[in-house]
Amino acid sequence: MTEWTWGRLFGALRAAGAASMVGCALVLGAGAAQADPAPFEPPRLVPADGSTVGVAQPVIINFPSPVADAGATENAIHISSVPEVPGKFYWITPTQLRWRPLSFWPAHTSVTVDAAGTVSTFTIGDALVATANDATHQLTVTRNGTVEKTIPMSMGMASGGHQTPNGTFYVQEKLPSVVMDSSTYGVPVNSKYGYKLTVDLAVRFDDSGDFVHSAPWSVSDQGKRNVSHGCINISPANAKWFFDTVRPGDPIIVQNSTGTYTRYDGSNDWQI
């Protein structure tokens, strides 16, 4: 997308769909530093400097205002790692650019992001991967390829179209408790599929409100059938273990569901 302006970028997007936002594959560490002035104001980088994250964590560059030239912006950002890893840029909005490796980061990789002088150096932790298999109703957690725990679960029910979406997601945040309210997405609390309740030990993995969380009310269904409104329900004891074990960027992979995730909102990094 070198030398593209935003008009050309989003003109192509309208013509070809969201997939056209994906930049060419790049190799970490490629390109020499540029002496020209940065084509953007200092951004905020995620992950933060000094942090440790999971193997599915993308690099997120948040600009204080829309950039004028997408290609020049990408050329001014340099990502290096040990070992070197190939990856790609993609824009979520005119103020947010992301980069992810083509495959999960190798465990224990050291990464440095230099956005024209704004720098973050972070570390990848163990390869902790949670796989939710709707065919077996089990959530299997592996660490560096070895099964660490298998957890009975209940995912989104087909009734009302609440199936948990298939795909590769990742831990975005952990909340000790959160109020879940169906009216926030247009379903009245007092309707057939309405609800408003406080759930504990909630691990969010997308921007539509899907979490892995404690669900004492569905323990008898966990491992057998789907009864949730899209979240992954597990028992309080298993939720405590999961909440304490995972960190931001750890992958959560949903398999064998009939749901799909169609929003281009920053939750579908691994579907891009």
Secondary structure, 3 states (H helix, E strand, C coil): CCCCEHHHHHHHHHHHCHHHHEEEEEECCCCCCCCCCCCCCCCEEECCCCCEECCCCCEEEECCCCCCEHHHHHHCEEEEEECCCEEEEEEEECCEEEEEECCCCCCCCEEEEEECCEEEEEEECCCEEEEEECCCCEEEEEECCEEEEEEECECECCCCCCCCECEEEECCEEEEEEEEEHHHHCCCCCCCCCCEEEEEEEEECCCCCCEEEECHHHCCCCCCCCCECCCEEECHHHHHHHHHHCCCCCEEEEECCCECCCCCCCCCHHHC
